[in-house]
Amino acid sequence: MRPHGDQAMSVNVIARKADLTVRLAACAEDIAAAQALRYRVFYEELAARPDEAACLARRDQDRFDLVCDHLLVVRPQRGDDDPDAVCLSDGTLVGTYRLLRQDIAEAGPGFYTQDEFDIAPLVARHANFRFLELGRSCVLAPYRTRPVVELLWQGIWNYVRGHRLDVMIGCASLEGTNPATHAAALSFLARHCAAEGDWQVHAHEHRRIAMDRLGAEEVDPRLAVKSLPPLIKGYLRLGAQIGDGAVIDCQFNTIDVLIVLPVSAIDRRYFNHFGQPDETGLSR
């Protein structure tokens, strides 16, 4: 299968940390491995509900996979002693992230996120910006740590700089489908992290659930932040904003919120660590 985007980007390592490497999928076998890892995490660990095709193939796959780029987090050991390991030619896959650029989306299936959130007006309001949709974040449990989240971010950031993208959007998930379980976290996000002005985005009304569920006096911000998944905390540290309303995804057993992260809003102190916006180097 032909990689998407700049050919040099599709074959190069784009980030490294300790013994882990982030690279882009370069062939159909790499994408199949990403789908297999997603199945293992989403359906076997996190109680998502696979359809018959997913059960038979033991892969999480949809029509967007063939047009997206896929970030792969690889450790050098192949893990052949683990029957459940997802092996690649250069090691074992421990994490993946799906990337869909605006030009690819508009030439094909559109944005996946549009099914839950009405992002079309947001994109139209910023017609001079180039958007990147982030989705299908998936990391094996032993690797769900801040260093690995930072490695994923480094890979995404290098991709953003390489393609000169302006805005990142995508759904981020809280586990389970009972809003009461995440009432404090959702209320904190709605009250302190809401997208404003022309960055506002709303969940589709027929799917929307309210996020501001508790009074201010009922929410301890410190505990609310602590309860958030590492990925959402990472986005917030960078300067991300949150769309209005959440969506229950019964198939994936999650409550989804929308992340909106303009490059111009990123806290500039992080550029000293991850690289300046105008740098285009793709390996560290």
Summary of the structure (lengths in Angstrom):
residues: 284
radius of gyration: 18.2
end to end distance: 26.8
largest distance: 54.6
contacts: 917
relative contact order: 0.15
helix: 39%
strand: 25%
